Amino acid sequence: VRLRIYNLAGQPVRTLASSFLPAGRHELAWEGRDEQRRELASGVYLVRLEAGGLSFTRKLTLLR
């Protein structure tokens, strides 16, 4: 499983998960920070989930 946050330029800003997770429901929280723990600006970001050969991308809005 890989769960990453990207900016609208397509650059990864944070990886929330990159490991094996057993089947089932899982929850992860993103506090609006990049890999160096710096606060990111309000705006639109993309979240991409890759698991089991499938991938899903959704928009999300970060409001400060």
PQR file of N, CA, C, O and H, with PARSE charges and radii, in Angstrom:
ATOM      1  N   VAL A   1       0.852  -1.180   0.000 -0.4000 1.5000
ATOM      2  CA  VAL A   1       0.000   0.000   0.000 -0.0000 2.0000
ATOM      3  C   VAL A   1       0.891   1.233   0.000  0.5500 1.7000
ATOM      4  O   VAL A   1       1.868   1.308   0.744 -0.5500 1.4000
ATOM      5  N   ARG A   2       0.542   2.199  -0.843 -0.4000 1.5000
ATOM      6  CA  ARG A   2       1.220   3.487  -0.820 -0.0000 2.0000
ATOM      7  C   ARG A   2       0.152   4.567  -0.854  0.5500 1.7000
ATOM      8  O   ARG A   2      -0.736   4.553  -1.706 -0.5500 1.4000
ATOM      9  H   ARG A   2      -0.252   2.138  -1.448  0.4000 1.0000
ATOM     10  N   LEU A   3       0.248   5.497   0.076 -0.4000 1.5000
ATOM     11  CA  LEU A   3      -0.670   6.632   0.140 -0.0000 2.0000
ATOM     12  C   LEU A   3       0.178   7.888   0.171  0.5500 1.7000
ATOM     13  O   LEU A   3       0.939   8.114   1.112 -0.5500 1.4000
ATOM     14  H   LEU A   3       0.969   5.509   0.768  0.4000 1.0000
ATOM     15  N   ARG A   4       0.043   8.705  -0.867 -0.4000 1.5000
ATOM     16  CA  ARG A   4       0.865   9.905  -0.989 -0.0000 2.0000
ATOM     17  C   ARG A   4       0.005  11.135  -1.250  0.5500 1.7000
ATOM     18  O   ARG A   4      -1.073  11.054  -1.840 -0.5500 1.4000
ATOM     19  H   ARG A   4      -0.575   8.521  -1.632  0.4000 1.0000
ATOM     20  N   ILE A   5       0.513  12.271  -0.795 -0.4000 1.5000
ATOM     21  CA  ILE A   5      -0.094  13.570  -1.048 -0.0000 2.0000
ATOM     22  C   ILE A   5       0.793  14.296  -2.056  0.5500 1.7000
ATOM     23  O   ILE A   5       2.016  14.321  -1.914 -0.5500 1.4000
ATOM     24  H   ILE A   5       1.388  12.337  -0.316  0.4000 1.0000
ATOM     25  N   TYR A   6       0.167  14.887  -3.080 -0.4000 1.5000
ATOM     26  CA  TYR A   6       0.876  15.624  -4.124 -0.0000 2.0000
ATOM     27  C   TYR A   6       0.340  17.042  -4.208  0.5500 1.7000
ATOM     28  O   TYR A   6      -0.824  17.293  -3.897 -0.5500 1.4000
ATOM     29  H   TYR A   6      -0.827  14.867  -3.196  0.4000 1.0000
ATOM     30  N   ASN A   7       1.200  17.977  -4.632 -0.4000 1.5000
ATOM     31  CA  ASN A   7       0.699  19.309  -4.945 -0.0000 2.0000
ATOM     32  C   ASN A   7       0.145  19.273  -6.365  0.5500 1.7000
ATOM     33  O   ASN A   7       0.258  18.248  -7.037 -0.5500 1.4000
ATOM     34  H   ASN A   7       2.146  17.773  -4.885  0.4000 1.0000
ATOM     35  N   LEU A   8      -0.447  20.362  -6.835 -0.4000 1.5000
ATOM     36  CA  LEU A   8      -1.070  20.359  -8.158 -0.0000 2.0000
ATOM     37  C   LEU A   8      -0.049  20.324  -9.290  0.5500 1.7000
ATOM     38  O   LEU A   8      -0.419  20.099 -10.442 -0.5500 1.4000
ATOM     39  H   LEU A   8      -0.538  21.194  -6.289  0.4000 1.0000
ATOM     40  N   ALA A   9       1.223  20.543  -8.984 -0.4000 1.5000
ATOM     41  CA  ALA A   9       2.284  20.407  -9.990 -0.0000 2.0000
ATOM     42  C   ALA A   9       2.692  18.941 -10.149  0.5500 1.7000
ATOM     43  O   ALA A   9       3.532  18.613 -10.988 -0.5500 1.4000
ATOM     44  H   ALA A   9       1.524  20.726  -8.048  0.4000 1.0000
ATOM     45  N   GLY A  10       2.094  18.064  -9.340 -0.4000 1.5000
ATOM     46  CA  GLY A  10       2.404  16.638  -9.421 -0.0000 2.0000
ATOM     47  C   GLY A  10       3.597  16.213  -8.594  0.5500 1.7000
ATOM     48  O   GLY A  10       4.050  15.074  -8.702 -0.5500 1.4000
ATOM     49  H   GLY A  10       1.412  18.331  -8.658  0.4000 1.0000
ATOM     50  N   GLN A  11       4.113  17.109  -7.770 -0.4000 1.5000
ATOM     51  CA  GLN A  11       5.258  16.791  -6.920 -0.0000 2.0000
ATOM     52  C   GLN A  11       4.771  16.184  -5.608  0.5500 1.7000
ATOM     53  O   GLN A  11       3.858  16.723  -4.983 -0.5500 1.4000
ATOM     54  H   GLN A  11       3.745  18.034  -7.683  0.4000 1.0000
ATOM     55  N   PRO A  12       5.371  15.064  -5.181 -0.5600 1.5000
ATOM     56  CA  PRO A  12       4.960  14.495  -3.898  0.2800 2.0000
ATOM     57  C   PRO A  12       5.388  15.406  -2.752  0.5500 1.7000
ATOM     58  O   PRO A  12       6.522  15.883  -2.718 -0.5500 1.4000
ATOM     59  N   VAL A  13       4.478  15.642  -1.820 -0.4000 1.5000
ATOM     60  CA  VAL A  13       4.808  16.467  -0.658 -0.0000 2.0000
ATOM     61  C   VAL A  13       4.839  15.656   0.626  0.5500 1.7000
ATOM     62  O   VAL A  13       5.471  16.063   1.600 -0.5500 1.4000
ATOM     63  H   VAL A  13       3.556  15.255  -1.847  0.4000 1.0000
ATOM     64  N   ARG A  14       4.160  14.507   0.638 -0.4000 1.5000
ATOM     65  CA  ARG A  14       4.152  13.687   1.859 -0.0000 2.0000
ATOM     66  C   ARG A  14       3.738  12.255   1.526  0.5500 1.7000
ATOM     67  O   ARG A  14       2.800  12.037   0.760 -0.5500 1.4000
ATOM     68  H   ARG A  14       3.646  14.176  -0.154  0.4000 1.0000
ATOM     69  N   THR A  15       4.430  11.296   2.094 -0.4000 1.5000
ATOM     70  CA  THR A  15       4.044   9.893   1.996 -0.0000 2.0000
ATOM     71  C   THR A  15       3.478   9.489   3.348  0.5500 1.7000
ATOM     72  O   THR A  15       4.175   9.544   4.361 -0.5500 1.4000
ATOM     73  H   THR A  15       5.193  11.473   2.717  0.4000 1.0000
ATOM     74  N   LEU A  16       2.223   9.085   3.362 -0.4000 1.5000
ATOM     75  CA  LEU A  16       1.574   8.703   4.617 -0.0000 2.0000
ATOM     76  C   LEU A  16       1.700   7.213   4.896  0.5500 1.7000
ATOM     77  O   LEU A  16       1.705   6.796   6.054 -0.5500 1.4000
ATOM     78  H   LEU A  16       1.657   9.040   2.539  0.4000 1.0000
ATOM     79  N   ALA A  17       1.802   6.408   3.845 -0.4000 1.5000
ATOM     80  CA  ALA A  17       1.958   4.961   4.019 -0.0000 2.0000
ATOM     81  C   ALA A  17       2.736   4.414   2.839  0.5500 1.7000
ATOM     82  O   ALA A  17       2.513   4.808   1.694 -0.5500 1.4000
ATOM     83  H   ALA A  17       1.798   6.747   2.904  0.4000 1.0000
ATOM     84  N   SER A  18       3.641   3.511   3.126 -0.4000 1.5000
ATOM     85  CA  SER A  18       4.391   2.837   2.072 -0.0000 2.0000
ATOM     86  C   SER A  18       4.873   1.504   2.631  0.5500 1.7000
ATOM     87  O   SER A  18       6.067   1.306   2.856 -0.5500 1.4000
ATOM     88  H   SER A  18       3.822   3.190   4.056  0.4000 1.0000
ATOM     89  N   SER A  19       3.937   0.601   2.851 -0.4000 1.5000
ATOM     90  CA  SER A  19       4.274  -0.686   3.440 -0.0000 2.0000
ATOM     91  C   SER A  19       3.116  -1.656   3.241  0.5500 1.7000
ATOM     92  O   SER A  19       2.059  -1.285   2.731 -0.5500 1.4000
ATOM     93  H   SER A  19       2.967   0.762   2.668  0.4000 1.0000
ATOM     94  N   PHE A  20       3.328  -2.875   3.642 -0.4000 1.5000
ATOM     95  CA  PHE A  20       2.279  -3.883   3.598 -0.0000 2.0000
ATOM     96  C   PHE A  20       1.280  -3.601   4.708  0.5500 1.7000
ATOM     97  O   PHE A  20       1.664  -3.364   5.853 -0.5500 1.4000
ATOM     98  H   PHE A  20       4.187  -3.175   4.057  0.4000 1.0000
ATOM     99  N   LEU A  21      -0.006  -3.628   4.366 -0.4000 1.5000
ATOM    100  CA  LEU A  21      -1.061  -3.536   5.371 -0.0000 2.0000
ATOM    101  C   LEU A  21      -2.011  -4.703   5.143  0.5500 1.7000
ATOM    102  O   LEU A  21      -2.352  -4.995   3.997 -0.5500 1.4000
ATOM    103  H   LEU A  21      -0.318  -3.820   3.435  0.4000 1.0000
ATOM    104  N   PRO A  22      -2.439  -5.367   6.185 -0.5600 1.5000
ATOM    105  CA  PRO A  22      -3.372  -6.478   6.008  0.2800 2.0000
ATOM    106  C   PRO A  22      -4.719  -5.974   5.505  0.5500 1.7000
ATOM    107  O   PRO A  22      -5.051  -4.799   5.665 -0.5500 1.4000
ATOM    108  N   ALA A  23      -5.481  -6.859   4.904 -0.4000 1.5000
ATOM    109  CA  ALA A  23      -6.806  -6.496   4.416 -0.0000 2.0000
ATOM    110  C   ALA A  23      -7.645  -5.957   5.564  0.5500 1.7000
ATOM    111  O   ALA A  23      -7.504  -6.383   6.710 -0.5500 1.4000
ATOM    112  H   ALA A  23      -5.212  -7.813   4.774  0.4000 1.0000
ATOM    113  N   GLY A  24      -8.508  -5.025   5.241 -0.4000 1.5000
ATOM    114  CA  GLY A  24      -9.386  -4.455   6.260 -0.0000 2.0000
ATOM    115  C   GLY A  24      -9.384  -2.944   6.194  0.5500 1.7000
ATOM    116  O   GLY A  24      -8.767  -2.345   5.314 -0.5500 1.4000
ATOM    117  H   GLY A  24      -8.623  -4.679   4.309  0.4000 1.0000
ATOM    118  N   ARG A  25     -10.065  -2.351   7.117 -0.4000 1.5000
ATOM    119  CA  ARG A  25     -10.206  -0.902   7.179 -0.0000 2.0000
ATOM    120  C   ARG A  25      -9.037  -0.293   7.945  0.5500 1.7000
ATOM    121  O   ARG A  25      -8.636  -0.797   8.994 -0.5500 1.4000
ATOM    122  H   ARG A  25     -10.567  -2.837   7.832  0.4000 1.0000
ATOM    123  N   HIS A  26      -8.508   0.776   7.417 -0.4000 1.5000
ATOM    124  CA  HIS A  26      -7.398   1.491   8.050 -0.0000 2.0000
ATOM    125  C   HIS A  26      -7.666   2.981   7.977  0.5500 1.7000
ATOM    126  O   HIS A  26      -8.315   3.456   7.045 -0.5500 1.4000
ATOM    127  H   HIS A  26      -8.834   1.186   6.564  0.4000 1.0000
ATOM    128  N   GLU A  27      -7.172   3.712   8.948 -0.4000 1.5000
ATOM    129  CA  GLU A  27      -7.314   5.169   8.961 -0.0000 2.0000
ATOM    130  C   GLU A  27      -5.953   5.801   9.138  0.5500 1.7000
ATOM    131  O   GLU A  27      -5.147   5.357   9.956 -0.5500 1.4000
ATOM    132  H   GLU A  27      -6.645   3.326   9.705  0.4000 1.0000
ATOM    133  N   LEU A  28      -5.703   6.850   8.358 -0.4000 1.5000
ATOM    134  CA  LEU A  28      -4.483   7.636   8.470 -0.0000 2.0000
ATOM    135  C   LEU A  28      -4.873   9.096   8.509  0.5500 1.7000
ATOM    136  O   LEU A  28      -5.836   9.503   7.858 -0.5500 1.4000
ATOM    137  H   LEU A  28      -6.358   7.210   7.694  0.4000 1.0000
ATOM    138  N   ALA A  29      -4.143   9.878   9.257 -0.4000 1.5000
ATOM    139  CA  ALA A  29      -4.427  11.311   9.341 -0.0000 2.0000
ATOM    140  C   ALA A  29      -3.269  12.089   8.731  0.5500 1.7000
ATOM    141  O   ALA A  29      -2.104  11.724   8.894 -0.5500 1.4000
ATOM    142  H   ALA A  29      -3.361   9.548   9.785  0.4000 1.0000
ATOM    143  N   TRP A  30      -3.599  13.150   8.036 -0.4000 1.5000
ATOM    144  CA  TRP A  30      -2.601  14.064   7.484 -0.0000 2.0000
ATOM    145  C   TRP A  30      -2.834  15.420   8.113  0.5500 1.7000
ATOM    146  O   TRP A  30      -3.932  15.969   8.019 -0.5500 1.4000
ATOM    147  H   TRP A  30      -4.545  13.446   7.904  0.4000 1.0000
ATOM    148  N   GLU A  31      -1.827  15.959   8.748 -0.4000 1.5000
ATOM    149  CA  GLU A  31      -1.965  17.215   9.477 -0.0000 2.0000
ATOM    150  C   GLU A  31      -1.610  18.435   8.636  0.5500 1.7000
ATOM    151  O   GLU A  31      -1.460  19.533   9.173 -0.5500 1.4000
ATOM    152  H   GLU A  31      -0.935  15.513   8.824  0.4000 1.0000
ATOM    153  N   GLY A  32      -1.471  18.256   7.308 -0.4000 1.5000
ATOM    154  CA  GLY A  32      -1.185  19.388   6.430 -0.0000 2.0000
ATOM    155  C   GLY A  32       0.266  19.798   6.430  0.5500 1.7000
ATOM    156  O   GLY A  32       0.585  20.970   6.228 -0.5500 1.4000
ATOM    157  H   GLY A  32      -1.593  17.364   6.872  0.4000 1.0000
ATOM    158  N   ARG A  33       1.155  18.837   6.655 -0.4000 1.5000
ATOM    159  CA  ARG A  33       2.591  19.126   6.682 -0.0000 2.0000
ATOM    160  C   ARG A  33       3.308  18.277   5.643  0.5500 1.7000
ATOM    161  O   ARG A  33       2.823  17.221   5.236 -0.5500 1.4000
ATOM    162  H   ARG A  33       0.896  17.885   6.819  0.4000 1.0000
ATOM    163  N   ASP A  34       4.492  18.767   5.217 -0.4000 1.5000
ATOM    164  CA  ASP A  34       5.275  18.018   4.250 -0.0000 2.0000
ATOM    165  C   ASP A  34       6.193  17.028   4.969  0.5500 1.7000
ATOM    166  O   ASP A  34       6.074  16.842   6.180 -0.5500 1.4000
ATOM    167  H   ASP A  34       4.885  19.625   5.548  0.4000 1.0000
ATOM    168  N   GLU A  35       7.102  16.397   4.234 -0.4000 1.5000
ATOM    169  CA  GLU A  35       7.997  15.385   4.814 -0.0000 2.0000
ATOM    170  C   GLU A  35       8.901  15.956   5.905  0.5500 1.7000
ATOM    171  O   GLU A  35       9.282  15.237   6.829 -0.5500 1.4000
ATOM    172  H   GLU A  35       7.198  16.549   3.251  0.4000 1.0000
ATOM    173  N   GLN A  36       9.246  17.242   5.806 -0.4000 1.5000
ATOM    174  CA  GLN A  36      10.096  17.890   6.817 -0.0000 2.0000
ATOM    175  C   GLN A  36       9.280  18.517   7.949  0.5500 1.7000
ATOM    176  O   GLN A  36       9.811  19.274   8.761 -0.5500 1.4000
ATOM    177  H   GLN A  36       8.936  17.825   5.056  0.4000 1.0000
ATOM    178  N   ARG A  37       7.995  18.197   7.993 -0.4000 1.5000
ATOM    179  CA  ARG A  37       7.057  18.671   9.023 -0.0000 2.0000
ATOM    180  C   ARG A  37       6.765  20.163   8.945  0.5500 1.7000
ATOM    181  O   ARG A  37       6.308  20.758   9.920 -0.5500 1.4000
ATOM    182  H   ARG A  37       7.564  17.582   7.333  0.4000 1.0000
ATOM    183  N   ARG A  38       7.027  20.774   7.781 -0.4000 1.5000
ATOM    184  CA  ARG A  38       6.682  22.187   7.589 -0.0000 2.0000
ATOM    185  C   ARG A  38       5.221  22.281   7.201  0.5500 1.7000
ATOM    186  O   ARG A  38       4.725  21.450   6.441 -0.5500 1.4000
ATOM    187  H   ARG A  38       7.398  20.291   6.988  0.4000 1.0000
ATOM    188  N   GLU A  39       4.520  23.293   7.719 -0.4000 1.5000
ATOM    189  CA  GLU A  39       3.116  23.490   7.369 -0.0000 2.0000
ATOM    190  C   GLU A  39       3.002  23.875   5.908  0.5500 1.7000
ATOM    191  O   GLU A  39       3.763  24.710   5.419 -0.5500 1.4000
ATOM    192  H   GLU A  39       4.923  23.969   8.337  0.4000 1.0000
ATOM    193  N   LEU A  40       2.064  23.275   5.217 -0.4000 1.5000
ATOM    194  CA  LEU A  40       1.807  23.609   3.829 -0.0000 2.0000
ATOM    195  C   LEU A  40       0.731  24.672   3.737  0.5500 1.7000
ATOM    196  O   LEU A  40      -0.085  24.828   4.646 -0.5500 1.4000
ATOM    197  H   LEU A  40       1.446  22.596   5.614  0.4000 1.0000
ATOM    198  N   ALA A  41       0.737  25.390   2.646 -0.4000 1.5000
ATOM    199  CA  ALA A  41      -0.238  26.457   2.433 -0.0000 2.0000
ATOM    200  C   ALA A  41      -1.624  25.879   2.162  0.5500 1.7000
ATOM    201  O   ALA A  41      -1.762  24.753   1.685 -0.5500 1.4000
ATOM    202  H   ALA A  41       1.399  25.263   1.908  0.4000 1.0000
ATOM    203  N   SER A  42      -2.631  26.665   2.472 -0.4000 1.5000
ATOM    204  CA  SER A  42      -3.992  26.288   2.099 -0.0000 2.0000
ATOM    205  C   SER A  42      -4.053  26.132   0.588  0.5500 1.7000
ATOM    206  O   SER A  42      -3.369  26.843  -0.148 -0.5500 1.4000
ATOM    207  H   SER A  42      -2.519  27.579   2.859  0.4000 1.0000
ATOM    208  N   GLY A  43      -4.868  25.205   0.140 -0.4000 1.5000
ATOM    209  CA  GLY A  43      -5.008  25.013  -1.296 -0.0000 2.0000
ATOM    210  C   GLY A  43      -5.491  23.615  -1.621  0.5500 1.7000
ATOM    211  O   GLY A  43      -5.889  22.854  -0.739 -0.5500 1.4000
ATOM    212  H   GLY A  43      -5.423  24.628   0.738  0.4000 1.0000
ATOM    213  N   VAL A  44      -5.450  23.291  -2.903 -0.4000 1.5000
ATOM    214  CA  VAL A  44      -5.897  21.987  -3.380 -0.0000 2.0000
ATOM    215  C   VAL A  44      -4.688  21.071  -3.533  0.5500 1.7000
ATOM    216  O   VAL A  44      -3.655  21.466  -4.074 -0.5500 1.4000
ATOM    217  H   VAL A  44      -5.127  23.910  -3.620  0.4000 1.0000
ATOM    218  N   TYR A  45      -4.832  19.869  -3.056 -0.4000 1.5000
ATOM    219  CA  TYR A  45      -3.805  18.835  -3.150 -0.0000 2.0000
ATOM    220  C   TYR A  45      -4.447  17.571  -3.708  0.5500 1.7000
ATOM    221  O   TYR A  45      -5.671  17.453  -3.761 -0.5500 1.4000
ATOM    222  H   TYR A  45      -5.671  19.548  -2.616  0.4000 1.0000
ATOM    223  N   LEU A  46      -3.622  16.649  -4.116 -0.4000 1.5000
ATOM    224  CA  LEU A  46      -4.104  15.360  -4.616 -0.0000 2.0000
ATOM    225  C   LEU A  46      -3.654  14.275  -3.660  0.5500 1.7000
ATOM    226  O   LEU A  46      -2.530  14.312  -3.159 -0.5500 1.4000
ATOM    227  H   LEU A  46      -2.627  16.745  -4.073  0.4000 1.0000
ATOM    228  N   VAL A  47      -4.508  13.324  -3.409 -0.4000 1.5000
ATOM    229  CA  VAL A  47      -4.146  12.168  -2.601 -0.0000 2.0000
ATOM    230  C   VAL A  47      -4.262  10.944  -3.505  0.5500 1.7000
ATOM    231  O   VAL A  47      -5.277  10.754  -4.177 -0.5500 1.4000
ATOM    232  H   VAL A  47      -5.421  13.293  -3.816  0.4000 1.0000
ATOM    233  N   ARG A  48      -3.220  10.120  -3.518 -0.4000 1.5000
ATOM    234  CA  ARG A  48      -3.187   8.941  -4.391 -0.0000 2.0000
ATOM    235  C   ARG A  48      -2.961   7.697  -3.550  0.5500 1.7000
ATOM    236  O   ARG A  48      -2.005   7.612  -2.778 -0.5500 1.4000
ATOM    237  H   ARG A  48      -2.397  10.275  -2.973  0.4000 1.0000
ATOM    238  N   LEU A  49      -3.851   6.741  -3.714 -0.4000 1.5000
ATOM    239  CA  LEU A  49      -3.765   5.454  -3.036 -0.0000 2.0000
ATOM    240  C   LEU A  49      -3.441   4.389  -4.072  0.5500 1.7000
ATOM    241  O   LEU A  49      -4.145   4.253  -5.073 -0.5500 1.4000
ATOM    242  H   LEU A  49      -4.627   6.810  -4.341  0.4000 1.0000
ATOM    243  N   GLU A  50      -2.369   3.631  -3.831 -0.4000 1.5000
ATOM    244  CA  GLU A  50      -1.994   2.508  -4.694 -0.0000 2.0000
ATOM    245  C   GLU A  50      -1.985   1.257  -3.829  0.5500 1.7000
ATOM    246  O   GLU A  50      -1.308   1.202  -2.802 -0.5500 1.4000
ATOM    247  H   GLU A  50      -1.797   3.742  -3.018  0.4000 1.0000
ATOM    248  N   ALA A  51      -2.741   0.255  -4.256 -0.4000 1.5000
ATOM    249  CA  ALA A  51      -2.822  -0.989  -3.483 -0.0000 2.0000
ATOM    250  C   ALA A  51      -3.281  -2.114  -4.394  0.5500 1.7000
ATOM    251  O   ALA A  51      -4.222  -1.955  -5.172 -0.5500 1.4000
ATOM    252  H   ALA A  51      -3.291   0.299  -5.090  0.4000 1.0000
ATOM    253  N   GLY A  52      -2.615  -3.240  -4.292 -0.4000 1.5000
ATOM    254  CA  GLY A  52      -3.040  -4.424  -5.027 -0.0000 2.0000
ATOM    255  C   GLY A  52      -3.150  -4.226  -6.522  0.5500 1.7000
ATOM    256  O   GLY A  52      -4.037  -4.805  -7.149 -0.5500 1.4000
ATOM    257  H   GLY A  52      -1.851  -3.369  -3.660  0.4000 1.0000
ATOM    258  N   GLY A  53      -2.271  -3.420  -7.120 -0.4000 1.5000
ATOM    259  CA  GLY A  53      -2.318  -3.187  -8.556 -0.0000 2.0000
ATOM    260  C   GLY A  53      -3.338  -2.153  -8.992  0.5500 1.7000
ATOM    261  O   GLY A  53      -3.444  -1.865 -10.184 -0.5500 1.4000
ATOM    262  H   GLY A  53      -1.551  -2.949  -6.610  0.4000 1.0000
ATOM    263  N   LEU A  54      -4.085  -1.593  -8.070 -0.4000 1.5000
ATOM    264  CA  LEU A  54      -5.065  -0.549  -8.366 -0.0000 2.0000
ATOM    265  C   LEU A  54      -4.565   0.785  -7.848  0.5500 1.7000
ATOM    266  O   LEU A  54      -3.732   0.835  -6.943 -0.5500 1.4000
ATOM    267  H   LEU A  54      -3.999  -1.828  -7.102  0.4000 1.0000
ATOM    268  N   SER A  55      -5.069   1.857  -8.418 -0.4000 1.5000
ATOM    269  CA  SER A  55      -4.725   3.179  -7.898 -0.0000 2.0000
ATOM    270  C   SER A  55      -5.937   4.100  -8.020  0.5500 1.7000
ATOM    271  O   SER A  55      -6.733   3.993  -8.953 -0.5500 1.4000
ATOM    272  H   SER A  55      -5.746   1.816  -9.153  0.4000 1.0000
ATOM    273  N   PHE A  56      -6.051   4.991  -7.068 -0.4000 1.5000
ATOM    274  CA  PHE A  56      -7.135   5.960  -7.010 -0.0000 2.0000
ATOM    275  C   PHE A  56      -6.542   7.315  -6.666  0.5500 1.7000
ATOM    276  O   PHE A  56      -5.681   7.413  -5.792 -0.5500 1.4000
ATOM    277  H   PHE A  56      -5.404   5.078  -6.310  0.4000 1.0000
ATOM    278  N   THR A  57      -6.990   8.349  -7.338 -0.4000 1.5000
ATOM    279  CA  THR A  57      -6.533   9.704  -7.058 -0.0000 2.0000
ATOM    280  C   THR A  57      -7.754  10.577  -6.810  0.5500 1.7000
ATOM    281  O   THR A  57      -8.729  10.525  -7.560 -0.5500 1.4000
ATOM    282  H   THR A  57      -7.689   8.270  -8.048  0.4000 1.0000
ATOM    283  N   ARG A  58      -7.693  11.378  -5.753 -0.4000 1.5000
ATOM    284  CA  ARG A  58      -8.793  12.280  -5.403 -0.0000 2.0000
ATOM    285  C   ARG A  58      -8.206  13.646  -5.036  0.5500 1.7000
ATOM    286  O   ARG A  58      -7.070  13.747  -4.572 -0.5500 1.4000
ATOM    287  H   ARG A  58      -6.901  11.420  -5.144  0.4000 1.0000
ATOM    288  N   LYS A  59      -8.996  14.679  -5.251 -0.4000 1.5000
ATOM    289  CA  LYS A  59      -8.613  16.028  -4.823 -0.0000 2.0000
ATOM    290  C   LYS A  59      -9.010  16.211  -3.359  0.5500 1.7000
ATOM    291  O   LYS A  59      -9.989  15.637  -2.883 -0.5500 1.4000
ATOM    292  H   LYS A  59      -9.919  14.597  -5.628  0.4000 1.0000
ATOM    293  N   LEU A  60      -8.231  17.017  -2.669 -0.4000 1.5000
ATOM    294  CA  LEU A  60      -8.623  17.433  -1.325 -0.0000 2.0000
ATOM    295  C   LEU A  60      -8.232  18.884  -1.143  0.5500 1.7000
ATOM    296  O   LEU A  60      -7.286  19.365  -1.767 -0.5500 1.4000
ATOM    297  H   LEU A  60      -7.435  17.484  -3.055  0.4000 1.0000
ATOM    298  N   THR A  61      -8.951  19.569  -0.299 -0.4000 1.5000
ATOM    299  CA  THR A  61      -8.688  20.975  -0.031 -0.0000 2.0000
ATOM    300  C   THR A  61      -8.198  21.137   1.394  0.5500 1.7000
ATOM    301  O   THR A  61      -8.850  20.701   2.343 -0.5500 1.4000
ATOM    302  H   THR A  61      -9.720  19.178   0.208  0.4000 1.0000
ATOM    303  N   LEU A  62      -7.046  21.766   1.531 -0.4000 1.5000
ATOM    304  CA  LEU A  62      -6.479  22.054   2.849 -0.0000 2.0000
ATOM    305  C   LEU A  62      -6.823  23.498   3.193  0.5500 1.7000
ATOM    306  O   LEU A  62      -6.445  24.422   2.474 -0.5500 1.4000
ATOM    307  H   LEU A  62      -6.517  22.119   0.759  0.4000 1.0000
ATOM    308  N   LEU A  63      -7.537  23.685   4.289 -0.4000 1.5000
ATOM    309  CA  LEU A  63      -7.897  25.031   4.757 -0.0000 2.0000
ATOM    310  C   LEU A  63      -7.221  25.292   6.080  0.5500 1.7000
ATOM    311  O   LEU A  63      -7.275  24.457   6.984 -0.5500 1.4000
ATOM    312  H   LEU A  63      -7.845  22.934   4.873  0.4000 1.0000
ATOM    313  N   ARG A  64      -6.600  26.414   6.201 -0.4000 1.5000
ATOM    314  CA  ARG A  64      -5.938  26.798   7.445 -0.0000 2.0000
ATOM    315  C   ARG A  64      -6.753  27.846   8.153  0.5500 1.7000
ATOM    316  O   ARG A  64      -6.366  28.307   9.227 -0.5500 1.4000
ATOM    317  H   ARG A  64      -6.557  27.092   5.467  0.4000 1.0000
TER
END
